[in-house]
């Protein structure tokens, strides 16, 4: 193995370790987010509030698109990701209402 190849392998290892740490952060952050959305779902169900709030969802999507742009992340990807999360949250809220 050449010195360049060995150095490339070390850099690759460092990137992968960072990716693994970030994946863990994402999973734990989503877990924490869903704890809060579950509480919101229970509150909505207890007070006969609708499972979804389209105006808030629009604001959240716009906010996330702005954050994505600031973070140099494709805003369309961020929007699709948040839409996926919102649909899952609404599904959970509807379960609480049943």
BALOBA-1460 file (C-alpha; in Angstrom, 3 decimals):
// residues 98
<rec num="1" residu="x" x="0.000" y="0.000" z="0.000"/>
<rec num="2" residu="x" x="1.430" y="3.371" z="-0.979"/>
<rec num="3" residu="x" x="1.572" y="6.295" z="1.426"/>
<rec num="4" residu="x" x="-1.144" y="8.066" z="-0.614"/>
<rec num="5" residu="x" x="-3.418" y="5.016" z="-0.482"/>
<rec num="6" residu="x" x="-2.839" y="4.592" z="3.251"/>
<rec num="7" residu="x" x="-3.620" y="8.276" z="3.841"/>
<rec num="8" residu="x" x="-6.762" y="8.012" z="1.682"/>
<rec num="9" residu="x" x="-7.872" y="4.976" z="3.703"/>
<rec num="10" residu="x" x="-7.352" y="6.909" z="6.949"/>
<rec num="11" residu="x" x="-9.332" y="9.901" z="5.655"/>
<rec num="12" residu="x" x="-12.099" y="7.568" z="4.481"/>
<rec num="13" residu="x" x="-12.196" y="5.968" z="7.944"/>
<rec num="14" residu="x" x="-12.464" y="9.398" z="9.603"/>
<rec num="15" residu="x" x="-15.322" y="10.439" z="7.296"/>
<rec num="16" residu="x" x="-17.174" y="7.197" z="7.983"/>
<rec num="17" residu="x" x="-16.763" y="7.626" z="11.744"/>
<rec num="18" residu="x" x="-18.215" y="11.138" z="11.445"/>
<rec num="19" residu="x" x="-21.099" y="9.815" z="9.358"/>
<rec num="20" residu="x" x="-21.797" y="7.129" z="11.962"/>
<rec num="21" residu="x" x="-21.857" y="9.735" z="14.762"/>
<rec num="22" residu="x" x="-24.158" y="11.987" z="12.739"/>
<rec num="23" residu="x" x="-26.494" y="9.080" z="11.976"/>
<rec num="24" residu="x" x="-26.763" y="8.401" z="15.706"/>
<rec num="25" residu="x" x="-27.498" y="12.081" z="16.342"/>
<rec num="26" residu="x" x="-30.233" y="12.008" z="13.685"/>
<rec num="27" residu="x" x="-31.874" y="8.916" z="15.155"/>
<rec num="28" residu="x" x="-31.808" y="10.203" z="18.738"/>
<rec num="29" residu="x" x="-33.006" y="13.645" z="17.606"/>
<rec num="30" residu="x" x="-35.911" y="12.095" z="15.702"/>
<rec num="31" residu="x" x="-36.724" y="9.989" z="18.758"/>
<rec num="32" residu="x" x="-36.841" y="13.117" z="20.911"/>
<rec num="33" residu="x" x="-38.928" y="14.946" z="18.314"/>
<rec num="34" residu="x" x="-41.447" y="12.115" z="18.189"/>
<rec num="35" residu="x" x="-41.758" y="12.145" z="22.001"/>
<rec num="36" residu="x" x="-42.950" y="15.740" z="21.713"/>
<rec num="37" residu="x" x="-45.229" y="15.102" z="18.753"/>
<rec num="38" residu="x" x="-46.769" y="12.146" z="20.620"/>
<rec num="39" residu="x" x="-47.518" y="14.485" z="23.527"/>
<rec num="40" residu="x" x="-49.068" y="16.958" z="21.083"/>
<rec num="41" residu="x" x="-51.164" y="14.145" z="19.619"/>
<rec num="42" residu="x" x="-52.465" y="13.145" z="23.045"/>
<rec num="43" residu="x" x="-53.260" y="16.778" z="23.856"/>
<rec num="44" residu="x" x="-55.089" y="17.252" z="20.566"/>
<rec num="45" residu="x" x="-57.075" y="14.056" z="21.092"/>
<rec num="46" residu="x" x="-58.022" y="15.060" z="24.655"/>
<rec num="47" residu="x" x="-59.345" y="18.394" z="23.418"/>
<rec num="48" residu="x" x="-60.912" y="17.208" z="20.135"/>
<rec num="49" residu="x" x="-58.458" y="19.230" z="18.040"/>
<rec num="50" residu="x" x="-57.717" y="18.203" z="14.447"/>
<rec num="51" residu="x" x="-54.824" y="15.806" z="13.890"/>
<rec num="52" residu="x" x="-53.197" y="18.116" z="11.354"/>
<rec num="53" residu="x" x="-52.604" y="21.850" z="11.176"/>
<rec num="54" residu="x" x="-51.977" y="22.703" z="7.509"/>
<rec num="55" residu="x" x="-51.035" y="26.340" z="8.230"/>
<rec num="56" residu="x" x="-48.364" y="25.293" z="10.735"/>
<rec num="57" residu="x" x="-47.141" y="22.577" z="8.394"/>
<rec num="58" residu="x" x="-46.685" y="25.164" z="5.632"/>
<rec num="59" residu="x" x="-44.760" y="27.454" z="7.985"/>
<rec num="60" residu="x" x="-42.576" y="24.575" z="9.133"/>
<rec num="61" residu="x" x="-41.803" y="23.519" z="5.572"/>
<rec num="62" residu="x" x="-40.869" y="27.088" z="4.605"/>
<rec num="63" residu="x" x="-38.717" y="27.379" z="7.731"/>
<rec num="64" residu="x" x="-36.972" y="24.092" z="6.979"/>
<rec num="65" residu="x" x="-36.344" y="25.124" z="3.370"/>
<rec num="66" residu="x" x="-34.655" y="28.304" z="4.648"/>
<rec num="67" residu="x" x="-32.579" y="26.317" z="7.139"/>
<rec num="68" residu="x" x="-31.621" y="23.851" z="4.410"/>
<rec num="69" residu="x" x="-30.464" y="26.671" z="2.157"/>
<rec num="70" residu="x" x="-28.372" y="28.098" z="5.010"/>
<rec num="71" residu="x" x="-26.897" y="24.629" z="5.647"/>
<rec num="72" residu="x" x="-26.102" y="24.102" z="1.952"/>
<rec num="73" residu="x" x="-28.609" y="21.226" z="1.798"/>
<rec num="74" residu="x" x="-30.962" y="20.764" z="-1.136"/>
<rec num="75" residu="x" x="-34.203" y="22.485" z="-0.008"/>
<rec num="76" residu="x" x="-36.301" y="20.034" z="-2.034"/>
<rec num="77" residu="x" x="-34.718" y="17.137" z="-0.163"/>
<rec num="78" residu="x" x="-35.347" y="18.902" z="3.154"/>
<rec num="79" residu="x" x="-38.959" y="19.551" z="2.148"/>
<rec num="80" residu="x" x="-39.500" y="15.912" z="1.178"/>
<rec num="81" residu="x" x="-37.894" y="14.775" z="4.432"/>
<rec num="82" residu="x" x="-40.088" y="17.053" z="6.562"/>
<rec num="83" residu="x" x="-43.210" y="16.054" z="4.619"/>
<rec num="84" residu="x" x="-42.396" y="12.425" z="5.392"/>
<rec num="85" residu="x" x="-42.026" y="13.225" z="9.097"/>
<rec num="86" residu="x" x="-45.233" y="15.303" z="9.132"/>
<rec num="87" residu="x" x="-47.227" y="12.480" z="7.562"/>
<rec num="88" residu="x" x="-45.912" y="10.073" z="10.196"/>
<rec num="89" residu="x" x="-46.812" y="12.516" z="12.979"/>
<rec num="90" residu="x" x="-50.338" y="12.965" z="11.584"/>
<rec num="91" residu="x" x="-50.725" y="9.187" z="11.402"/>
<rec num="92" residu="x" x="-49.772" y="8.961" z="15.087"/>
<rec num="93" residu="x" x="-52.141" y="11.812" z="15.999"/>
<rec num="94" residu="x" x="-55.013" y="10.056" z="14.241"/>
<rec num="95" residu="x" x="-54.253" y="6.873" z="16.196"/>
<rec num="96" residu="x" x="-54.607" y="8.857" z="19.431"/>
<rec num="97" residu="x" x="-58.009" y="10.079" z="18.288"/>
<rec num="98" residu="x" x="-59.355" y="6.583" z="17.659"/>
